[in-house]
Amino acid sequence: MMGLPAGGRRYLQIAQDLADQINSGVYQTGDRLPPERELAALLEVSRTTVREALLALEIMRFVEIRVGAGVFVLSEGLRDRDLGNLSEGEDIGPYEVLEARRLVEGYSAFCAASRIDEETLTALEAANERMARAIDDIPAFDAADAEFHAIIALAGGNTLIESYVSHLWSLRQSKLWETWYAKTRKVANRRRSVEDHRQIFRALKRGQPEMAQTAMRAHLDVLAERFFDLNL
């Protein structure tokens, strides 16, 4: 189950502090920043906050994240010194989005289990099968993935919750989300998502609200775990 990370825009403050240290020469071009755990202890913040700060710094071209190798300082000429480059609404960290999705979409699945009809179940199964066939076609996979979740939100029967789900999915368009998510793009992860969706579908088909909620939350927990699988 997800834990609570440091909230708000704390990661932007950490990103600014690290950028200032890079600009002042504490960390120079080519240097490897301290490991994530060490930075978290040094700055007295969560690993989540540090990870989001590093992703923000990569967007601003202060650092390059090399998965499995570490985080390295880029040359001065590449850096975007305007940390306001993350526009309003784009500064919500991926972990916070996933945490909110766990709450909202978990309840949406709970509601859908007692209201979903055969026609909707057929559409839901078809969306997941399109995902399975599009393992190597990321745009098609993503479209079917979004449709699967949207169908459940609609089936839940609460228009306000449906709008919350839609808004949370729109936050996937942020630079921070895209920078993180691109690093998790593995065939094995896509296959796992297809199987997770099948578990959600089975619970919905059987009309089991608690099981549907649990399956949806478990799926989103898997996504959240990938946030810490980059080995920084």
N, C-alpha and C positions, 0 to 999 in steps of 0.2 A: 504494500500500500504506500502511496506517496506520502512523503513527509512535507512539512511546511518550510519552504525556503524563505530567505529574507525577501520582504515584499517591496512594492513600489518601484522607484527608479534608482535604488541603491546601486545597482550594477553600473549605471551611467556615471555615478560619482567615482566608483572604483576604476572605471575605464578612463576617466579624466585624470585621476591620480597616476595611473600607470603611464598614460600619454605624457604627462608632465615629467615623469621620471625618464622616459625615453628621450624627450626633447632636451632635457638637461644633461643627458649623457650618463645617467646612472646605468641605463642599459643601452648599449651601442649596436649599430648595424651588425647583424649576424649573430648577436648574442641570443642565447636560449633563455627565456624567462624561467624563473623557478617553477617547479611542478605545481599543479593546481592545488593540491592539498597543502603544500607549504605556503602558497599565497593566501589561501583561506585562513590558515592559522595566523599568519603574519598580520593580515588585515582585519582579523576577527570578524569574518563574515562566512556565510555558507559556501560550499562548493558550487551550488547553483548560481549564486551571485557572481563568483569569480568566473565561472564558465560563460555566463552571459556577457560579462565585461570583456572577456577575451574575444568573443564573437563580435561584439561591437567594435573592438579595436581592429579586427580583421576587416570589417566592412570599411573602416576609415583608412585601411592600408597602413596601419602602424605595425602590424605583425602578420605573420603567415602561420596558420595552424597546420602542422603536418601530423596527421593522425598516426599515432603510435610512436612519433619521434619527439613531439613537443611543440612549443610556440616560439617562433624566432622573429627578431626585430628586423623590419625592412628598412631599406635606405631612406634617407630624409626626403629625397626627391619624389618618392611615391606617396608620401603621407598626406592625408586630407586633415588639415589642422582644425577644421570646423566640426566639433563634436555634436553640433546641432544637426548634423547630416541625417540623424535618425529623426524623422518628422513626427509631429504629434500624432499619436495613435499607433505609431510603428515601434514605440519603445516598450511595448509589453513583451516580456520575455517568454520564450517558448514553454518553459516549465509552468508558468502561471496560466497560459492558455490551456495546457493539457490538464492542469488541476481543475480549472473551471469546467472543461469538457467532461471530466470524470464525474463531476457533480451533476451537471445539467443533462448530459446524454445518458448517464446512468439512470436518472429518474425518467427521462423520456422513454427509454427501453422498458422500464417498469410499467409505465402507463400503456405503452403500445401492446404489451403482451396480453392484456385483457380486452383490447379493442380492435386488434388487427384482423382483417378479413382475408379470404382466400385470394382475392385478386391482388391485394397488396403483398401478400406472402409470395405470390408468383413473381411480382415485379422485383421484390427484394432478392429472391433467389437468382433471378436473371442478372441483376446487377453484380452479385458476387461471382457468378460464373463468368461474366465479362472480365472481372478482375483476374480470375484464374487464367483466362485465355490471353490476357494482356501483360503477363509477367515481364516480358521484354519490351513492352511499349509503355513507357512511363506516363505520357499524357493520357492515353486511353485508360491506364490503370487508375490514375488519379481521378479522372472523371467518373469512373464507375464507383470508386471508393466514396467520393463525395455524394453520389446519388444514393448509395446504400444508406449512409447516415441520414440524408435528407428524408428518405422514405420513412425511416423509423420516427424521425421527429414529427413528420406529418401524421403518421399513424397514432402518435401519442394523444392526439385530439386536443392539444392545448396550443392555441396560436401564439401565445406569448412565449412559451417554452420553445416552440418551433423557431420563432424569431431570434431567440438567444442562441440556439444551435447555429443558425445561419450566420449570425454575427461572429461567433467564435471561429467558425470555419473561414470567414473573411479575413481573420487575423493571420491566417497562414500565408497571406500575400506580403507580409512585412519582410523587410530585408533581413531582420534578425532570424525569423523563422526559416526563411529560404536558405540562409547561410548554414544554419545548424542542420536542417533537414537534408540538404544535399550531401552532407557527410555521412548520412545513414542509409544512403541509397544502395542497398544490397539485394540481390535476388532472393536470398534466404529470408530477409526481412519482409519482402513483399509476399512470399509464400506463407509466412507466419500470419500476416494480416488476413490473407484469404481464409486460413483455417480458423483464426479468431472469429471472423465474420460468420463462418459456418456454425460455430458454437452459439453465437448470438441468435442466428436464424433458427436453430433447433429449439432454443428456449422460447422464442416468440411463437413458433409453430405449435408448440405444446401448450401454449397459454400459461407459462410459468413466470410471473412478474419478477419474483426474487431472483430466479436463475438468469433471467434476461438482464437484470440490472447488474448482477455479479459478473456475467460474461462481458458486458460492455465495459465495466470498470476494469476487469482484468486485461482487456484489450488495450485500454488507455494506459494502464500501468506498464505494459510491455513497451509502449511508445516512450513513456517517461524514462524507463530504464535505459533506453538508447541514448538519452541525453548524457548519461554518464559512461557510455561505452566507447567514447572517442579516445580514451587513454591519453589525456593531455599531461 
